[in-house]
Amino acid sequence: MNQELFPREPAPPSKAAPLADRMRPRTLEEFIGQAHLLAEGKVLRVALEQGEVPSLILWGPPGTGKTSLAMLIAGHVRAAFIPFSAVTAGIREIKEVIAEADRRLRGAGQRTILFVDEIHRFNKAQQDAFLPHVERGTITLIGATTENPSFEVIAPLLSRAKVLVLHPLSEAEIGLILDRALKDPDRGLGKNSLQVAEDARAAIARWANGDARAALNLLELSARLAEASAAPGVISLPTIQEAAQRRSLLYDKAGEEHFNLISALHKSLRGSDPDAALYWLARMLASGEDPLYIARRLIRFASEDIGNADPSALSLAVAAKDAYHFLGTPEGELALAQCVAYLATAPKSNAVYVAFNEAQADVASAPAEPVPLHIRNAPTPLMKDLGYGEGYKYAHDYPDAQVEQDHLPESLRGRKYYRPTDRGLEAEIQKRLAAWRRRTP
């Protein structure tokens, strides 16, 4: 790779800064990961080589290099790099930064890259404030977000920026970052002459879950623990386990990952895969999802995807919800797991779901005809005189409580919504309905 692609380096961080900050890449050669954007011929690499970088939205999980990449881009195009936090700034601060960028462009001809961390935290009015200045070229906006921009960034801003997706780092890539931090004597831990057991190194890379910052933070804490241990300078697997305590899983109960995981659980249940369903349940619970939200989704699944193939599935799902509500965490989670295993292995039918959707579609599109007179109640003499209930056949007066009688409005007469499958209890319902329908002309 061309060593001059990023000729300028950001100012080095303080030696008191966290290891993750000190080890930020200073050149493209040091940047690890995101080859789908930065390898030869890839979209961002080409833009950098041409010297024309558009406004960007960098979307990816924490610790994948969004901030570092924005800093490197600014260095390449020799632009002023202005970091801006959506957590602490408002419209007034935006106007001040824009005014400064305008003076810089008019005076020295220097462009400004405005880096907005957590851009999804800006409201619509704040995001709107960027639009005219991005359009005129006063600033090049680079926004970083862990949330799906489709939901969190306004459409006019999305249309003026290119969305680049950053992927979680692989365990091998995390390993390279750890090795660099252990060897670097100036910015890293090289002066400490640390020895890291191979299983400990692998444990950090696995625990980090694709997050370089989390990996370096764990390494730094492990190094401090090792210094105070019986074997100073040696980072062992128990040291890593003590430092980690509990793995942190990427999850946002209001964001895309929330919907990704519940979708994975739902589809594993529908696919009759109890092992995958139990895994996704465990993932959601470990990530802090509300167990009662999961219970509500299981109740919905019992009706939508199992239905009358196994009507007891709905009862079990409601019972699991009640059990969790009564027991709480962690005891109540077992009831949810029992329910998940049952739903995954139950016979499946969406016949009621399909039938109800079709009935709702007819309600929305067909004429709202009056209820046929013969199936109306006649509680008053006037209503009886008007023909309410006249000709009604009481089903229990007929063999098998079956009677040839129309119950739908005239325009929908003969319409069949419910078509039971041949799975589970619905196979019996299918036979019963078929026999009844053969008697009806």
C-alpha positions as CSV (number, residue, x, y, z in Angstrom):
1,M,0.0,0.0,0.0
2,N,1.1,3.6,-0.6
3,Q,2.7,4.9,2.5
4,E,1.9,8.4,1.5
5,L,-1.8,7.9,1.2
6,F,-2.2,9.3,4.7
7,P,0.8,11.7,5.0
8,R,-0.3,13.5,8.1
9,E,-0.6,11.9,11.6
10,P,-3.0,13.1,14.3
11,A,-1.4,14.6,17.4
12,P,-0.3,11.8,19.6
13,P,-2.5,11.2,22.7
14,S,-1.3,11.8,26.2
15,K,0.6,8.9,27.8
16,A,-2.1,9.0,30.5
17,A,-4.7,8.2,27.9
18,P,-6.3,4.7,27.8
19,L,-4.4,2.2,25.8
20,A,-7.2,2.1,23.2
21,D,-6.7,5.8,22.5
22,R,-2.9,5.6,22.5
23,M,-3.0,2.8,19.9
24,R,-5.2,4.5,17.4
25,P,-3.8,3.9,13.9
26,R,-1.7,6.8,12.5
27,T,-1.6,5.6,8.9
28,L,-3.5,3.4,6.6
29,E,-0.8,0.7,7.0
30,E,-1.7,0.6,10.7
31,F,-5.4,0.4,10.2
32,I,-6.6,-3.1,10.7
33,G,-9.9,-4.4,9.3
34,Q,-12.6,-3.1,6.9
35,A,-10.8,-4.4,3.9
36,H,-14.1,-4.3,2.0
37,L,-13.7,-0.5,2.1
38,L,-10.0,0.1,2.1
39,A,-8.4,-2.7,0.0
40,E,-7.1,-1.7,-3.5
41,G,-10.0,-0.9,-5.8
42,K,-12.5,-0.6,-3.0
43,V,-14.9,2.3,-2.7
44,L,-13.2,4.3,0.1
45,R,-9.7,3.6,-1.1
46,V,-10.6,4.8,-4.6
47,A,-12.2,8.0,-3.2
48,L,-9.1,8.7,-1.1
49,E,-6.7,8.1,-3.9
50,Q,-8.7,10.6,-6.0
51,G,-8.7,13.1,-3.2
52,E,-12.5,13.6,-3.3
53,V,-14.2,12.3,-0.2
54,P,-17.9,12.9,0.0
55,S,-19.9,13.3,3.2
56,L,-20.1,9.9,4.9
57,I,-22.2,8.0,7.4
58,L,-20.0,5.3,9.0
59,W,-22.3,2.7,10.4
60,G,-21.0,-0.1,12.5
61,P,-20.7,-1.7,16.0
62,P,-18.5,-0.1,18.7
63,G,-14.8,-0.5,18.3
64,T,-14.7,-1.1,14.6
65,G,-12.6,2.0,13.7
66,K,-15.2,4.7,12.9
67,T,-13.5,7.6,14.7
68,S,-10.0,6.5,13.6
69,L,-11.0,6.2,10.0
70,A,-12.5,9.7,10.1
71,M,-9.3,11.1,11.5
72,L,-7.2,9.4,8.8
73,I,-9.5,10.7,6.0
74,A,-9.1,14.2,7.3
75,G,-5.3,13.8,7.3
76,H,-5.3,12.6,3.7
77,V,-7.4,15.5,2.3
78,R,-5.5,18.0,4.6
79,A,-8.7,19.2,6.1
80,A,-9.3,20.6,9.5
81,F,-10.7,17.8,11.7
82,I,-13.4,19.0,14.0
83,P,-14.9,16.3,16.4
84,F,-18.4,17.0,17.5
85,S,-20.4,15.0,20.0
86,A,-24.2,14.6,19.5
87,V,-24.4,13.9,23.2
88,T,-23.2,17.3,24.4
89,A,-23.8,19.7,21.4
90,G,-26.9,21.6,20.2
91,I,-28.0,24.0,17.4
92,R,-25.9,26.9,18.8
93,E,-22.7,24.8,18.7
94,I,-23.5,23.7,15.2
95,K,-23.8,27.3,14.0
96,E,-20.5,28.2,15.6
97,V,-18.7,25.3,14.0
98,I,-20.2,26.1,10.6
99,A,-19.3,29.8,10.9
100,E,-15.7,28.8,11.7
101,A,-15.6,26.3,8.8
102,D,-16.9,29.0,6.4
103,R,-14.1,31.4,7.5
104,R,-11.5,28.7,7.1
105,L,-12.7,27.9,3.6
106,R,-12.9,31.6,2.5
107,G,-9.6,32.6,4.1
108,A,-7.1,29.7,3.7
109,G,-9.1,27.6,1.3
110,Q,-9.0,24.7,3.7
111,R,-11.8,22.3,3.9
112,T,-13.4,21.2,7.2
113,I,-14.3,17.7,8.1
114,L,-17.0,17.8,10.8
115,F,-17.0,14.4,12.6
116,V,-20.2,13.8,14.4
117,D,-20.0,10.9,16.8
118,E,-23.3,9.2,17.6
119,I,-25.1,11.2,15.0
120,H,-28.2,9.1,15.7
121,R,-28.6,11.0,18.9
122,F,-29.3,14.3,17.0
123,N,-33.0,15.1,16.6
124,K,-34.5,16.0,13.2
125,A,-34.0,19.8,13.7
126,Q,-30.4,19.3,14.6
127,Q,-29.8,17.1,11.6
128,D,-31.6,19.6,9.4
129,A,-29.1,22.3,10.4
130,F,-26.3,20.5,8.6
131,L,-28.2,20.2,5.2
132,P,-27.5,23.5,3.5
133,H,-23.8,23.5,4.6
134,V,-23.2,20.0,3.3
135,E,-24.9,20.9,0.1
136,R,-22.8,24.1,-0.4
137,G,-19.6,22.2,0.5
138,T,-18.9,24.4,3.6
139,I,-18.3,21.2,5.5
140,T,-17.7,17.5,4.7
141,L,-19.8,15.7,7.2
142,I,-18.7,12.3,8.6
143,G,-21.2,10.9,11.0
144,A,-20.6,7.8,13.1
145,T,-23.5,5.6,14.3
146,T,-24.0,2.2,15.8
147,E,-27.7,2.4,14.8
148,N,-29.3,1.7,11.4
149,P,-29.2,5.0,9.6
150,S,-32.4,4.1,7.8
151,F,-34.2,4.6,11.1
152,E,-32.0,7.2,12.8
153,V,-30.8,9.7,10.1
154,I,-33.2,11.9,8.2
155,A,-33.8,11.1,4.5
156,P,-32.5,14.4,3.1
157,L,-29.2,14.0,5.0
158,L,-28.9,10.3,3.9
159,S,-29.4,11.4,0.2
160,R,-26.4,13.8,0.6
161,A,-24.1,11.3,2.2
162,K,-22.7,7.9,1.4
163,V,-23.4,5.2,4.0
164,L,-20.4,2.9,4.6
165,V,-21.0,-0.2,6.7
166,L,-18.1,-1.2,9.0
167,H,-18.0,-4.9,10.1
168,P,-17.0,-6.3,13.5
169,L,-13.4,-7.3,13.5
170,S,-12.5,-10.9,13.3
171,E,-10.7,-12.7,16.1
172,A,-7.6,-12.8,13.9
173,E,-7.7,-9.0,13.4
174,I,-8.2,-8.4,17.1
175,G,-5.2,-10.6,17.7
176,L,-3.0,-8.5,15.4
177,I,-4.1,-5.3,17.3
178,L,-3.3,-7.0,20.7
179,D,0.2,-8.0,19.4
180,R,0.9,-4.5,18.2
181,A,-0.1,-3.1,21.6
182,L,2.1,-5.6,23.5
183,K,5.2,-4.8,21.3
184,D,4.9,-1.0,20.9
185,P,7.3,0.5,23.5
186,D,6.1,4.1,23.1
187,R,2.3,4.0,22.8
188,G,1.6,0.4,24.0
189,L,2.9,-2.0,26.7
190,G,6.2,-2.9,25.0
191,K,8.3,-1.6,27.9
192,N,6.5,-3.9,30.4
193,S,7.9,-7.1,28.7
194,L,4.6,-8.8,29.2
195,Q,4.2,-12.5,28.4
196,V,0.7,-13.5,27.3
197,A,-0.3,-17.1,27.3
198,E,-1.8,-18.2,23.9
199,D,-5.1,-19.2,25.5
200,A,-5.3,-15.9,27.2
201,R,-4.7,-14.0,24.0
202,A,-7.4,-16.1,22.3
203,A,-9.7,-15.4,25.2
204,I,-9.4,-11.7,24.8
205,A,-10.0,-11.8,21.1
206,R,-13.1,-14.0,21.6
207,W,-14.4,-11.9,24.5
208,A,-14.1,-8.7,22.6
209,N,-16.8,-9.7,20.2
210,G,-15.3,-7.8,17.3
211,D,-14.7,-4.6,19.3
212,A,-11.0,-3.5,19.2
213,R,-11.6,-0.9,22.0
214,A,-13.0,-3.6,24.3
215,A,-10.1,-5.9,23.6
216,L,-7.5,-3.2,24.4
217,N,-9.3,-2.1,27.5
218,L,-9.3,-5.7,28.7
219,L,-5.6,-6.1,27.9
220,E,-4.7,-3.0,29.8
221,L,-6.7,-4.0,32.9
222,S,-5.2,-7.6,32.7
223,A,-1.7,-6.1,32.5
224,R,-2.4,-4.1,35.8
225,L,-3.7,-7.3,37.5
226,A,-0.6,-9.2,36.2
227,E,1.7,-6.7,37.8
228,A,0.2,-7.3,41.2
229,S,0.0,-11.1,40.8
230,A,2.3,-13.9,42.1
231,A,3.8,-14.1,38.6
232,P,4.4,-10.4,37.6
233,G,4.6,-9.8,33.9
234,V,2.6,-12.9,33.0
235,I,-1.0,-12.6,31.7
236,S,-2.7,-15.9,32.1
237,L,-6.2,-17.1,31.3
238,P,-7.3,-16.7,35.0
239,T,-6.0,-13.1,34.8
240,I,-8.2,-12.5,31.8
241,Q,-11.2,-14.1,33.4
242,E,-10.8,-12.0,36.5
243,A,-10.5,-8.8,34.5
244,A,-13.4,-9.6,32.2
245,Q,-15.9,-10.6,34.9
246,R,-18.8,-10.7,32.4
247,R,-18.9,-10.5,28.7
248,S,-20.5,-7.4,27.2
249,L,-22.8,-8.2,24.3
250,L,-23.8,-5.7,21.6
251,Y,-27.4,-4.9,22.1
252,D,-29.7,-1.9,21.9
253,K,-33.2,-2.6,23.0
254,A,-34.5,0.2,20.8
255,G,-32.3,-0.3,17.8
256,E,-31.7,-2.7,14.9
257,E,-30.0,-5.4,16.9
258,H,-33.1,-5.8,19.1
259,F,-35.1,-6.6,15.9
260,N,-32.4,-8.8,14.5
261,L,-32.3,-11.0,17.6
262,I,-36.1,-11.3,18.0
263,S,-36.3,-12.1,14.3
264,A,-33.6,-14.8,14.7
265,L,-35.6,-16.3,17.7
266,H,-38.9,-16.2,15.8
267,K,-37.5,-17.8,12.6
268,S,-35.7,-20.5,14.6
269,L,-39.0,-21.4,16.3
270,R,-40.8,-21.4,12.9
271,G,-38.1,-23.6,11.5
272,S,-38.5,-26.1,14.3
273,D,-34.9,-25.7,15.5
274,P,-35.0,-25.9,19.3
275,D,-31.2,-25.6,19.6
276,A,-31.0,-22.3,17.7
277,A,-34.1,-21.0,19.4
278,L,-32.6,-21.6,22.8
279,Y,-29.3,-20.0,21.8
280,W,-31.1,-16.8,20.6
281,L,-33.2,-16.8,23.8
282,A,-30.0,-17.0,25.9
283,R,-28.4,-14.2,23.8
284,M,-31.3,-11.9,24.3
285,L,-31.5,-12.5,28.1
286,A,-27.7,-12.1,28.5
287,S,-27.9,-8.8,26.6
288,G,-30.5,-7.4,29.0
289,E,-33.7,-7.8,26.9
290,D,-36.9,-7.5,29.0
291,P,-38.0,-11.2,29.5
292,L,-41.6,-10.1,29.5
293,Y,-41.1,-8.7,26.0
294,I,-39.8,-12.1,24.9
295,A,-42.8,-13.8,26.6
296,R,-45.2,-11.5,24.6
297,R,-43.5,-12.5,21.4
298,L,-43.7,-16.2,22.3
299,I,-47.5,-15.8,22.9
300,R,-47.9,-14.2,19.6
301,F,-45.9,-17.0,17.9
302,A,-48.1,-19.6,19.5
303,S,-51.1,-18.2,17.8
304,E,-49.5,-17.1,14.5
305,D,-47.3,-20.1,13.7
306,I,-48.7,-23.0,15.7
307,G,-52.4,-22.1,16.0
308,N,-54.8,-25.1,16.1
309,A,-52.1,-27.6,15.1
310,D,-51.4,-27.6,18.9
311,P,-53.8,-25.3,20.8
312,S,-52.0,-26.1,24.1
313,A,-49.0,-24.1,22.8
314,L,-50.9,-20.9,23.5
315,S,-51.7,-22.0,27.0
316,L,-48.1,-22.9,27.7
317,A,-46.9,-19.6,26.4
318,V,-49.3,-17.7,28.6
319,A,-48.3,-19.9,31.6
320,A,-44.6,-19.2,30.9
321,K,-45.3,-15.5,31.0
322,D,-47.1,-15.9,34.3
323,A,-44.3,-18.1,35.7
324,Y,-41.7,-15.5,34.8
325,H,-43.8,-12.7,36.2
326,F,-44.2,-14.7,39.5
327,L,-40.6,-15.9,39.8
328,G,-38.5,-13.2,38.1
329,T,-34.8,-13.6,37.1
330,P,-33.1,-16.1,37.0
331,E,-35.6,-18.8,38.0
332,G,-38.4,-17.6,35.7
333,E,-36.1,-17.7,32.7
334,L,-36.3,-21.5,32.8
335,A,-40.0,-21.3,32.1
336,L,-39.3,-19.2,29.0
337,A,-36.7,-21.8,27.9
338,Q,-39.2,-24.6,28.4
339,C,-41.7,-22.7,26.3
340,V,-39.2,-22.0,23.6
341,A,-38.3,-25.7,23.3
342,Y,-42.0,-26.7,23.2
343,L,-42.9,-24.1,20.5
344,A,-39.9,-25.1,18.4
345,T,-40.9,-28.8,18.4
346,A,-44.7,-28.3,18.1
347,P,-46.5,-29.0,14.8
348,K,-46.8,-25.7,12.9
349,S,-49.8,-24.1,11.2
350,N,-50.5,-20.5,10.2
351,A,-54.0,-21.4,8.9
352,V,-55.8,-19.3,11.5
353,Y,-53.4,-16.4,10.9
354,V,-54.0,-16.6,7.1
355,A,-57.8,-17.0,7.6
356,F,-58.0,-14.0,9.9
357,N,-56.0,-11.8,7.5
358,E,-58.3,-12.8,4.6
359,A,-61.4,-12.0,6.8
360,Q,-59.9,-8.6,7.7
361,A,-59.2,-7.9,4.0
362,D,-62.9,-8.6,3.2
363,V,-64.0,-6.3,6.1
364,A,-61.8,-3.6,4.6
365,S,-62.8,-4.0,0.9
366,A,-66.3,-5.6,0.8
367,P,-69.5,-3.8,1.4
368,A,-70.5,-3.7,5.1
369,E,-73.8,-5.6,4.6
370,P,-76.3,-5.9,7.4
371,V,-76.3,-9.1,9.5
372,P,-78.7,-11.5,7.8
373,L,-82.2,-11.4,9.5
374,H,-82.3,-15.1,10.4
375,I,-79.3,-14.9,12.6
376,R,-80.3,-11.8,14.5
377,N,-81.7,-11.9,18.0
378,A,-85.3,-10.7,18.4
379,P,-85.5,-9.5,22.1
380,T,-88.5,-7.2,21.4
381,P,-91.9,-7.8,19.7
382,L,-91.1,-5.1,17.1
383,M,-87.9,-6.8,16.1
384,K,-89.7,-10.2,15.9
385,D,-92.4,-8.5,13.7
386,L,-89.6,-7.2,11.4
387,G,-88.4,-10.7,10.8
388,Y,-85.4,-10.8,13.2
389,G,-84.5,-14.5,13.8
390,E,-87.1,-15.8,11.4
391,G,-86.1,-19.1,9.9
392,Y,-83.1,-19.6,12.3
393,K,-82.2,-23.2,12.7
394,Y,-80.9,-24.1,16.2
395,A,-77.9,-26.3,15.6
396,H,-78.5,-28.6,18.6
397,D,-81.8,-29.7,17.2
398,Y,-80.0,-31.4,14.3
399,P,-77.7,-34.5,14.0
400,D,-74.1,-33.8,15.1
401,A,-75.2,-30.2,15.8
402,Q,-74.8,-29.6,12.2
403,V,-77.2,-27.5,10.1
404,E,-77.3,-26.2,6.5
405,Q,-77.6,-22.5,7.1
406,D,-75.9,-19.4,5.8
407,H,-74.1,-17.2,8.3
408,L,-72.3,-14.8,6.1
409,P,-73.6,-11.7,4.3
410,E,-75.0,-12.3,0.8
411,S,-71.9,-10.9,-1.1
412,L,-69.6,-13.3,0.8
413,R,-71.8,-16.4,0.8
414,G,-69.7,-19.5,0.4
415,R,-66.4,-17.8,1.3
416,K,-63.9,-20.2,3.0
417,Y,-61.3,-18.5,5.1
418,Y,-60.1,-21.3,7.4
419,R,-58.2,-24.1,5.6
420,P,-56.6,-26.3,8.3
421,T,-53.4,-28.1,7.5
422,D,-52.8,-31.8,7.9
423,R,-50.3,-31.2,10.8
424,G,-51.0,-31.9,14.5
425,L,-54.6,-31.5,15.8
426,E,-55.5,-29.6,12.6
427,A,-55.4,-32.8,10.7
428,E,-58.4,-33.9,12.7
429,I,-60.0,-30.5,12.3
430,Q,-59.5,-30.7,8.6
431,K,-61.3,-34.1,8.4
432,R,-64.2,-32.8,10.5
433,L,-64.6,-29.6,8.4
434,A,-64.4,-31.5,5.2
435,A,-67.2,-33.8,6.3
436,W,-69.3,-30.9,7.4
437,R,-68.7,-29.0,4.2
438,R,-69.7,-32.1,2.1
439,R,-73.2,-31.9,3.7
440,T,-73.5,-28.2,2.8
441,P,-74.7,-27.5,-0.8
